[in-house]
């Protein structure tokens, strides 16, 4: 989110830290740490998307059965559930 804000692609009405803290409490989000399993999965993924951070998010979504919140159509070939 910080990268998107810095690039002018995301605007929020409060400082990022405050926004994240409020959303974590409101929706009871649980942070995920980066594990070896995610990085190993990234190694086996087809190269539909070249952004390493996005590839890590895709790996997390696949291995943890999660939905990704994005409008990026480059996530589609991986078959991960996307919302937005």
NORFEN-V323599 format. One record per backbone hydrogen bond with DSSP energy under -1.0 kcal/mol. CO is the residue of the C=O (numbers start at 1). NH is the residue of the N-H. E is the energy in kcal/mol with one decimal. If there is no record, write none. Layout:
# NORFEN-V323599
{{CO | NH | E} {CO | NH | E}}
This chain:
# NORFEN-V323599
{{1 | 5 | -2.6} {2 | 6 | -2.5} {3 | 7 | -1.9} {4 | 9 | -2.6} {5 | 8 | -1.4} {15 | 19 | -2.5} {16 | 20 | -3.0} {17 | 21 | -2.3} {18 | 22 | -2.4} {19 | 23 | -2.3} {20 | 24 | -2.8} {21 | 25 | -1.9} {22 | 26 | -2.5} {23 | 27 | -2.8} {24 | 28 | -1.1} {35 | 39 | -1.6} {36 | 40 | -2.7} {37 | 41 | -2.0} {38 | 42 | -2.3} {39 | 43 | -1.4} {41 | 44 | -1.0} {46 | 48 | -1.3} {51 | 55 | -2.3} {52 | 56 | -1.7} {53 | 57 | -2.1} {54 | 58 | -2.4} {55 | 59 | -2.2} {56 | 60 | -2.4} {57 | 61 | -2.5} {58 | 62 | -2.6} {59 | 63 | -2.7} {60 | 64 | -2.4} {61 | 66 | -2.1} {68 | 83 | -2.7} {72 | 75 | -1.6} {73 | 76 | -1.0} {75 | 78 | -1.5} {76 | 79 | -2.0} {81 | 68 | -2.9}}
